[in-house]
Amino acid sequence: MCEVTDIHAQVREMESIIISQPGVEDVVVISVEDGNGENQLKAFVEPAEDTIPSKQGIMHACQNKSKYGRVPNTIIFGEIPRTLSGKVLRLRLLEASGA
C-alpha cells in the first residue's frame, strides 16, 4: 500500500502526463481504494472538441513517462462535471465510475 503523499504525487504526475496528450482538453485523476485496500487510479478525460484521444496512447505515455511506473487502472472519456465556479465535482466522478 502506498503512503498518502505518494498517491497525491502519482495523481498530479499522471494528470500532467495525460493533459499533454493529443486530443485531451482536461483531465482529473482520482484514487479509489478497492476491496483489497489497494489504490486504483481512475482517469477522467475530457476530449478536445471533435477529437477522440487514444486510450492506448494515454496508457503508453503514462507507462513511459511516469517515474512511479503507474498507469491508470481505468480511463473514462466524457465531460468533467464542475460547479459554476469551476471546481470539479469529485463525488459525481466517483458515482460515474461505479466506486
N, C-alpha and C positions, 0 to 999 in steps of 0.2 A: 504494500500500500504506500502511496506517495504522501509526502507532507503537504499540508495545505498551500504553503508558499510555492512548492514545486508545481502544483496543479495550476495556480494562478499564472505562473510564469509560462507553463505549457500552453494555457489558453491564449495568453497575449501573443506568444510566438506564433501559434497556429493561425490566429486571426490575421497577423501581419503577413504570413506566407500566402494565405488564401486570397486576401484582398488584392494582392499583386498579380493574380492570375487573370488571363484574358476573359472578358465577359462577366466579371464579378463586380457588381455595384456596391454591395455591402455584405458584411458577414458578422455573425455572432456565434461564438463557440461557448458551449456550456458543459460543465462536468456534472454527470449524473452517476450516483452510486448504484451499482447493480445489486442483485440479491446476494452476491458473494463478497460484498464490501469493496469491490474494485471500482475505480472511477472510469466511466465510459465518456469519451469526448464526442459530443454531437455538434456538428457544424450546420448552421442555418445560413444558407447562401441566397442572397437576393441577386438574381441575374441583372445585368445591364439590359436596357431596353433592346428588344429584338435580337437577343443572343441567348444561347444556352451553354453555360460553361460545362466542361467535361469533368465528370466525377473522377475518371481515371487520371486526368491531368492534375486535378487538385490533390488526389492521393499521392501521385508520383512526386509532386512538388513538396508536399509535406514530408514524405519519406526521405527525399534527398536534401532538404534544407533544414530540417529540424535537428537542433543539437540534442534534443531529448529522444529522438528516434520514434516519435509518436505520429500516428495518423489518426484522423477522426474515425471513430467506430461507425458513425452514421453521418451521411450528408443529406440534408433536406433542402430542396430548392423551393423558393417562394418569397413572398413579400414578408419582411420582418416587421412584426407588429410594434407600433410605437405609440406613446402618449402624444397629446397635442404639443407638448414641449419637446418632444423628440427622444424621450427616454425609452429604452427597449422594455417591452412587456415580457419579461422572462417567464412569468407564470404561464402565459399563453404559449410560449415556445415549448415549455415542459409538457403542457397539455397536448399540443400538436404532435409531440414526439412519442406520446404514449407513456411518458415517465410518471 
